[in-house]
Amino acid sequence: MARRTAEIAGAGLAGLTLATRLAQLGWDVRLHERNPELRMFGAGIWLWESGLRTLEQLGAFAQATARARTISEWRIADHHGRALMSRHTSAADRLLLPPRADLYEALIDRAKHYGVDIRTSSVVTGISPAGRMDFADGRSSRADLVVAADGAYSRLRESIFCTSWMDFGSQAGIRMLIDRQAGFPDDTIIEYWHGARRLLYNPCTDGQDYIFLSAPVSDERGGRLPVDRDLWSAEFPVVADLVHHLAEDGRWDRLVNVRCRRWTAGRAAVIGDAAHAMPPNLGQAANTAFINAMALAAMAETTTDIEAMLPRWEQRQRPITNHVQQWSYLYGFVLGHCPDPLTVLRAKTLRQVSRSSWFDRNLNRGARFEPMGTTSPATPR
């Protein structure tokens, strides 16, 4: 029996995960990256239980998390450091925080290990329900499965008319890695809020911390690069010493939401941020992409009728994906759109609600989700 084939456009986290898992299951896979080299932007990344189970199944866990801090608590606090919410982890409900580049390199190595044909400077211009992928140089290729994994600003999802809406949102974020500062916890993420401004402290490695700053896009000083240290230290006096060690520069991003009216057409699909970009408020965007990639590979493995399988895959995966996306948006809206006179009420409400099992279950549904096709037991750390 001939080996089945897949063509995937976009060598980000979603594309690499799907390509690696399909190749692991015996597919011939070509992965196309429009840039001349494989590279990953960003700083640190939250890997919840669902993402860690995926990495274990792919054999990428050890390399991806070799330098990662094991997080015991995610704490939300006001600008004076007073706790508003606390979310603890356990051996069966893990959160690790490696540099994003470490995760990316681990996935690249596993893709190569399983024989994925990675082609850089390969510009894909379209995909079709018939399983055709078109390239900027005029070439075309056909495969049993073609996938657009080219990010939130995907140029390919409209090849199969998928986009429902794209919300650019009201917030922007600045990400950076800084030298580790003495006196700050090495196993606790602390997310400080003051009005619509946020400073997120993440212990990342033994030598570096990951910092995320967010503010409304209309906030000229809050979104300024180089970072306005005077502003951020005045906003968050409890961590003023940390603010003075911030890098002058960082990566600035508009926080966006993408909703598709469908993910599939014929033998074509969209995945990852191309299908469901969301603000990074819960740290579950990449983990959700992993969940969907694993399910797509698992369901494709059980049938030769890809056209019939893809709608079933979408039907199965949309509920968890929509849930995570909606909660990520809701979280940012509630915490980031609170007028100053209501901050005391916000604090009291969050403290009460966060203690309920309903809140815990919904906030962490994606983080604790078990991806299809994962058989590895939880890896103790």
PyMOL commands that set and color helices and strands:
alter all, ss='L'
color gray80, all
select helices_A, chain A and resi 13-24+49-58+61-64+100-113+157-160+229-235+237-243+273-276+285-301+306-336+340-353+357-363
alter helices_A, ss='H'
color red, helices_A
select strands_A, chain A and resi 5-9+28-32+47-48+69-70+73-78+83-88+95-97+117-119+124-127+132-135+140-142+145-148+163-167+171-179+188-194+197-203+208-216+251-254+257-260+264-265+268-270
alter strands_A, ss='S'
color yellow, strands_A
deselect
rebuild
show_as cartoon
